Amino acid sequence: MTSSTSTLEKFLKTRKLTKQLCEPLEIEDFVVQPVEFVSPPKWHLGHTTWFFEEFILKKHQQNYQIFDEQFAYVFNSYYESVGEKVIRTHRGNLSRPTVSRIYEYRNYVTNAIERFFNENEISEALEEVLEIGIHHEMQHQELLLTDIKYILGNNPLLPQYKENFNENKIEKHPHKWLTLAEGVYEIGKPDDGEFSYDNEKGRHKVYLNEFFISNKLVTNAEYLEFMNASGYQDVLLWHAEAWDWINAEKIKAPAYWYLIDGCWHQYTLSGLQPLTPEAPLAHISYYEAFAFAQWKDMRLPTEAEWEIAQEKFDWGQRWEWTESAYAPYPNYKKPEGALGEYNGKFMVNQKVLRGGSVATSPEHTRYTYRNFFHANLRWQFTGIRLAK
């Protein structure tokens, strides 16, 4: 079959957006890596390009001329079966290749993909790889924004990324508890032909007891009540591992909160601002989400509860921590080859998050999407929806 025009257009649109996200940056911003889990912006530009070169052009275009033989080593991330790579902690040491050289690489591969898909008969399987690559780049667009926020938000000058970036949209509807009846439900991605990752597939039945779930996210004001009630000092609210973490790391507030002259402020992508009490809470760990829920004498929803209830509330502002461990669905089978490393090998010691965020790229949110992070991480736009 010939590649559908819409898929190729989506590819070109996605590539363009990645470049646009980097336009507010100064050249010095592109190489910074403050901590291991944050990658320099220019690494994201190179890695997303390497994905298309490695999994499509090198394998399927006859006589393809690799842009630079060293780039596979520099821009591979975690694909052990593909070859050697620069270890994650050293990505910020790469002053070379330069940003301009990486943009040359992006243009080279983008043009090569466009020509290849326009000039050849493309199998359904290969078009699926292109679709995976598009959504992989969308994931990295979100990581770009959150990594940029970490880089700038941990700079003592707290510089602004973009003046009109609004990450604190207030939910104005009245709060209420939604009731979901006891019963057997189905979760997982339906077989409807729309894109999904392998970890979402395998629609299956789950039994749920009756439960109640909030139609609104927890706000900054509500979390501040927890802080003022000495929530961070009450050992009975915390998992043992979490208690060790907050004391070792001296955690006393969500990430990007700054107490200035007795008033709380929050660093946002549009700069440092007084804390907006009504805005949805962001940048907290699972540890903190669990402790807050304990303090409220409530709990976090499971991912099955969240998926069944999601049509009754708005979502997409924050990645919402759930009480579910990241594990395979029944009958899960990871794909063959290197793409099988995409999700399956991370199904240990992580929690599932649902919903998307203000940094998630357009067309990349869906109610079956299973995000996952370690319990202590909070540089993403993570928040809380309570259940009971």
C-alpha positions as CSV (number, residue, x, y, z in Angstrom):
1,M,0.0,0.0,0.0
2,T,1.0,3.6,-0.4
3,S,1.6,5.6,2.7
4,S,-1.5,7.6,3.6
5,T,-1.1,11.4,3.0
6,S,-2.5,12.1,6.5
7,T,0.2,10.1,8.3
8,L,3.0,11.9,6.4
9,E,1.3,15.3,7.0
10,K,1.1,14.4,10.7
11,F,4.8,13.5,10.6
12,L,5.8,16.9,9.1
13,K,3.5,18.8,11.5
14,T,5.0,17.1,14.5
15,R,8.6,17.8,13.3
16,K,7.7,21.4,12.9
17,L,6.2,21.7,16.4
18,T,9.3,20.4,18.1
19,K,11.4,23.1,16.5
20,Q,8.8,25.7,17.5
21,L,9.0,24.6,21.1
22,C,12.7,25.4,21.1
23,E,12.4,28.9,19.6
24,P,12.2,30.7,22.9
25,L,15.5,29.2,24.0
26,E,18.9,30.8,24.1
27,I,21.7,28.8,22.6
28,E,23.2,28.2,26.1
29,D,19.9,26.6,27.2
30,F,20.3,23.7,24.7
31,V,23.1,21.8,26.5
32,V,22.2,22.0,30.2
33,Q,21.5,18.9,32.2
34,P,21.0,19.7,35.9
35,V,20.1,16.1,37.0
36,E,20.0,12.6,35.5
37,F,16.3,12.5,34.6
38,V,16.4,15.8,32.7
39,S,17.9,15.7,29.2
40,P,19.4,18.7,27.4
41,P,17.0,20.2,24.8
42,K,19.4,19.5,21.9
43,W,19.5,15.8,22.9
44,H,15.8,15.6,22.4
45,L,16.1,17.2,19.0
46,G,18.7,14.6,18.0
47,H,17.1,11.5,19.7
48,T,13.7,12.0,18.0
49,T,15.5,12.3,14.7
50,W,17.7,9.2,15.3
51,F,14.5,7.2,15.9
52,F,13.3,7.7,12.3
53,E,16.7,7.1,10.9
54,E,17.3,4.0,12.9
55,F,14.0,2.2,12.6
56,I,12.9,3.3,9.1
57,L,15.6,4.7,6.8
58,K,18.5,2.4,7.8
59,K,16.3,-0.7,7.7
60,H,14.1,0.0,4.7
61,Q,15.6,2.6,2.3
62,Q,18.0,1.0,-0.1
63,N,21.4,2.6,-0.2
64,Y,20.5,5.1,2.5
65,Q,23.4,7.4,3.4
66,I,23.7,7.8,7.2
67,F,24.0,11.5,8.1
68,D,26.8,10.9,10.7
69,E,28.0,7.5,11.8
70,Q,28.6,8.8,15.4
71,F,25.1,10.0,16.0
72,A,23.6,6.6,16.7
73,Y,26.0,6.4,19.7
74,V,25.1,9.9,20.8
75,F,21.3,9.8,20.4
76,N,20.3,6.3,21.3
77,S,18.4,6.3,24.6
78,Y,17.7,2.9,26.1
79,Y,17.6,0.5,23.2
80,E,20.1,-2.0,24.3
81,S,19.5,-4.3,21.3
82,V,20.4,-1.5,18.8
83,G,23.9,-0.7,20.0
84,E,26.1,1.3,22.4
85,K,25.1,4.7,23.7
86,V,26.2,7.6,25.8
87,I,25.0,7.0,29.3
88,R,22.2,9.2,30.4
89,T,24.1,11.2,33.0
90,H,26.6,12.3,30.4
91,R,24.2,13.9,27.9
92,G,24.9,17.3,29.3
93,N,28.6,16.9,28.6
94,L,28.1,16.9,24.9
95,S,29.1,20.4,23.8
96,R,29.4,18.8,20.3
97,P,27.6,18.1,18.1
98,T,26.5,21.7,18.0
99,V,22.8,22.8,17.9
100,S,23.2,23.9,14.3
101,R,24.6,20.5,13.3
102,I,21.7,18.8,15.0
103,Y,19.2,21.0,13.1
104,E,21.0,20.0,9.9
105,Y,20.5,16.3,11.0
106,R,16.8,16.9,11.6
107,N,16.3,18.5,8.2
108,Y,18.3,15.7,6.5
109,V,16.2,12.9,8.1
110,T,12.9,14.8,7.8
111,N,13.4,15.3,4.0
112,A,14.6,11.7,3.6
113,I,11.5,10.3,5.3
114,E,9.2,12.5,3.2
115,R,10.9,11.4,0.0
116,F,10.9,7.7,1.0
117,F,7.2,7.7,1.9
118,N,6.2,9.6,-1.2
119,E,8.2,7.5,-3.7
120,N,7.7,4.0,-2.4
121,E,5.0,1.4,-1.8
122,I,4.7,1.3,2.0
123,S,3.5,-1.7,3.9
124,E,1.0,-1.4,6.7
125,A,3.6,-2.5,9.2
126,L,6.1,0.2,8.1
127,E,3.4,2.8,8.3
128,E,2.8,1.7,11.8
129,V,6.4,2.3,12.6
130,L,6.1,5.8,11.3
131,E,3.1,6.3,13.5
132,I,5.0,5.1,16.5
133,G,7.8,7.5,15.7
134,I,5.4,10.4,15.5
135,H,3.9,9.6,18.9
136,H,7.4,9.0,20.2
137,E,8.3,12.6,19.2
138,M,5.1,13.9,20.8
139,Q,6.2,12.3,24.0
140,H,9.5,14.1,23.7
141,Q,7.7,17.4,23.0
142,E,6.2,17.1,26.5
143,L,9.6,16.1,27.9
144,L,11.2,19.1,26.2
145,L,8.8,21.4,28.0
146,T,9.2,19.8,31.4
147,D,13.0,19.5,31.0
148,I,13.2,23.2,29.9
149,K,11.1,24.1,33.0
150,Y,13.5,22.2,35.2
151,I,16.5,23.8,33.6
152,L,15.1,27.3,33.9
153,G,13.3,26.7,37.2
154,N,16.5,25.6,38.9
155,N,18.4,28.6,37.6
156,P,18.8,31.1,40.4
157,L,17.6,33.9,38.1
158,L,14.4,31.9,37.4
159,P,14.2,33.1,33.8
160,Q,11.0,33.1,31.8
161,Y,10.5,30.5,29.0
162,K,7.5,32.1,27.2
163,E,5.3,35.0,28.5
164,N,1.9,33.6,27.4
165,F,2.3,30.0,28.5
166,N,-0.6,29.4,30.8
167,E,-0.1,26.3,32.9
168,N,-2.6,27.1,35.6
169,K,-6.1,27.0,34.1
170,I,-8.7,27.1,36.9
171,E,-11.5,24.6,37.0
172,K,-14.5,26.8,37.6
173,H,-17.3,24.2,37.9
174,P,-18.6,23.4,41.4
175,H,-17.1,20.5,43.2
176,K,-19.0,17.3,43.6
177,W,-18.5,13.6,44.2
178,L,-19.3,11.3,41.3
179,T,-20.8,7.9,42.1
180,L,-19.8,4.8,40.1
181,A,-21.8,1.7,40.7
182,E,-20.5,-1.7,41.6
183,G,-20.1,-4.0,38.6
184,V,-18.0,-5.5,35.9
185,Y,-16.5,-3.0,33.4
186,E,-14.1,-3.2,30.5
187,I,-10.9,-1.2,30.3
188,G,-8.1,-1.0,27.7
189,K,-7.9,0.3,24.2
190,P,-10.7,-0.8,22.0
191,D,-9.8,-2.4,18.7
192,D,-11.0,0.6,16.7
193,G,-8.1,1.2,14.4
194,E,-6.9,4.3,16.2
195,F,-3.2,4.5,17.4
196,S,-2.3,3.2,20.8
197,Y,0.8,1.9,22.5
198,D,1.2,-1.8,23.2
199,N,0.8,-1.3,27.0
200,E,-2.8,0.0,26.4
201,K,-3.9,-3.0,24.3
202,G,-5.8,-6.1,25.5
203,R,-9.2,-4.8,26.4
204,H,-10.4,-6.8,29.4
205,K,-12.9,-7.0,32.2
206,V,-12.4,-5.7,35.7
207,Y,-14.7,-5.9,38.8
208,L,-15.1,-2.7,40.8
209,N,-16.8,-2.1,44.1
210,E,-18.9,1.1,44.3
211,F,-16.7,4.1,44.6
212,F,-16.8,7.9,44.6
213,I,-14.4,10.1,42.6
214,S,-13.9,13.9,42.6
215,N,-15.0,15.8,39.5
216,K,-12.1,18.3,40.2
217,L,-8.4,18.2,40.7
218,V,-6.9,19.1,44.1
219,T,-5.9,22.8,44.1
220,N,-2.9,24.7,45.5
221,A,-5.1,26.1,48.3
222,E,-6.1,22.6,49.4
223,Y,-2.6,21.3,49.4
224,L,-1.5,24.4,51.3
225,E,-3.9,23.4,54.1
226,F,-2.1,20.1,54.3
227,M,1.2,21.9,54.6
228,N,0.0,24.3,57.2
229,A,-1.4,21.3,59.2
230,S,2.2,19.9,59.4
231,G,1.5,17.2,56.8
232,Y,5.1,17.0,55.9
233,Q,6.0,16.4,59.6
234,D,3.4,13.7,60.4
235,V,5.1,10.3,60.0
236,L,1.8,8.5,60.2
237,L,0.7,9.8,56.8
238,W,3.7,8.5,54.8
239,H,5.0,5.3,53.4
240,A,8.2,4.4,55.1
241,E,10.2,4.8,51.9
242,A,8.5,8.2,51.3
243,W,9.3,9.3,54.9
244,D,12.9,8.6,54.3
245,W,12.8,10.4,50.9
246,I,11.2,13.7,52.2
247,N,13.7,13.8,55.1
248,A,16.8,12.9,53.0
249,E,15.8,15.4,50.3
250,K,14.4,18.0,52.7
251,I,11.1,18.1,50.9
252,K,8.7,20.6,52.4
253,A,6.6,21.8,49.5
254,P,5.8,20.9,45.9
255,A,8.5,21.5,43.3
256,Y,8.8,25.1,42.0
257,W,7.2,26.6,45.2
258,Y,9.2,29.4,46.7
259,L,8.4,31.1,50.0
260,I,9.3,34.8,49.5
261,D,8.7,37.4,52.3
262,G,6.2,35.1,53.9
263,C,4.2,34.5,50.7
264,W,4.2,31.4,48.5
265,H,5.2,31.9,44.9
266,Q,5.4,29.4,42.0
267,Y,7.8,29.2,39.1
268,T,5.9,28.7,35.9
269,L,7.0,28.6,32.3
270,S,5.9,32.2,32.1
271,G,8.1,33.1,35.0
272,L,7.9,33.4,38.8
273,Q,4.4,34.3,40.0
274,P,2.4,34.6,43.3
275,L,0.8,31.2,43.9
276,T,-2.6,30.9,42.4
277,P,-4.7,29.3,45.2
278,E,-7.5,28.0,42.9
279,A,-5.2,26.5,40.3
280,P,-4.7,22.7,40.1
281,L,-1.8,21.5,42.1
282,A,1.2,20.4,40.1
283,H,4.7,18.9,40.4
284,I,4.2,16.5,43.3
285,S,5.4,12.9,43.7
286,Y,3.3,9.8,44.3
287,Y,4.6,9.9,47.8
288,E,3.1,13.3,48.4
289,A,-0.2,12.5,46.6
290,F,-0.6,9.4,48.8
291,A,0.1,11.3,52.0
292,F,-2.3,14.1,51.1
293,A,-5.0,11.5,50.4
294,Q,-4.3,9.9,53.8
295,W,-4.6,13.3,55.5
296,K,-8.0,13.8,53.8
297,D,-9.1,10.3,55.0
298,M,-9.5,9.4,51.3
299,R,-7.4,7.7,48.6
300,L,-6.1,7.8,45.1
301,P,-8.2,6.1,42.4
302,T,-7.0,2.9,40.7
303,E,-6.3,3.3,37.0
304,A,-9.3,1.1,36.3
305,E,-11.5,3.4,38.4
306,W,-10.1,6.4,36.6
307,E,-10.7,5.0,33.2
308,I,-14.3,4.1,33.9
309,A,-15.0,7.5,35.5
310,Q,-13.1,9.8,33.1
311,E,-16.1,10.5,30.8
312,K,-17.8,12.2,33.8
313,F,-15.1,14.8,34.4
314,D,-12.6,17.1,32.6
315,W,-9.0,16.0,32.3
316,G,-5.9,16.9,30.5
317,Q,-4.4,19.5,32.8
318,R,-2.3,17.3,35.1
319,W,-1.0,13.8,34.9
320,E,-3.0,12.2,37.8
321,W,-1.3,9.7,40.1
322,T,-3.2,6.5,40.5
323,E,-2.9,3.8,43.2
324,S,-2.0,1.2,40.4
325,A,1.4,-0.3,39.9
326,Y,2.6,-0.2,36.3
327,A,2.1,-3.8,35.2
328,P,1.1,-5.7,32.0
329,Y,-2.6,-6.1,31.1
330,P,-3.8,-9.7,30.8
331,N,-2.4,-11.4,27.7
332,Y,0.1,-8.5,27.1
333,K,2.8,-9.4,24.6
334,K,5.5,-6.9,23.8
335,P,6.4,-6.4,20.1
336,E,9.3,-8.3,18.5
337,G,12.7,-6.7,18.1
338,A,14.0,-3.4,19.4
339,L,10.6,-1.7,19.5
340,G,9.7,-4.3,22.2
341,E,11.9,-2.3,24.5
342,Y,9.6,0.7,24.3
343,N,7.3,-0.1,27.2
344,G,7.5,-3.6,28.5
345,K,10.9,-3.5,30.2
346,F,9.8,-0.7,32.4
347,M,6.9,-2.6,34.1
348,V,8.5,-2.7,37.5
349,N,8.6,-0.3,40.5
350,Q,6.6,2.4,38.8
351,K,3.1,3.9,39.3
352,V,0.6,4.6,36.6
353,L,-0.6,8.1,35.8
354,R,-3.6,9.0,33.7
355,G,-5.0,12.1,32.0
356,G,-2.3,14.1,30.2
357,S,-1.2,17.7,31.1
358,V,-0.9,21.2,29.8
359,A,2.5,20.2,28.3
360,T,1.1,17.2,26.5
361,S,1.2,17.6,22.7
362,P,-2.0,18.0,20.7
363,E,-3.5,14.7,19.5
364,H,-1.5,12.8,22.2
365,T,-4.1,12.4,24.9
366,R,-6.6,9.6,25.2
367,Y,-8.5,8.0,28.0
368,T,-6.6,4.7,27.8
369,Y,-3.1,6.2,27.8
370,R,-0.9,4.7,30.6
371,N,1.9,7.0,31.6
372,F,4.3,5.8,34.3
373,F,6.9,7.2,36.6
374,H,8.9,6.3,39.7
375,A,7.1,7.3,42.9
376,N,9.6,10.1,43.8
377,L,9.6,12.0,40.5
378,R,7.7,15.3,40.2
379,W,9.2,17.3,37.3
380,Q,6.2,16.5,35.2
381,F,2.9,18.3,35.6
382,T,1.6,15.7,38.1
383,G,-1.4,16.3,40.3
384,I,-4.1,14.6,42.4
385,R,-7.7,13.5,41.9
386,L,-9.2,12.0,45.1
387,A,-11.4,9.0,45.4
388,K,-13.2,7.3,48.3
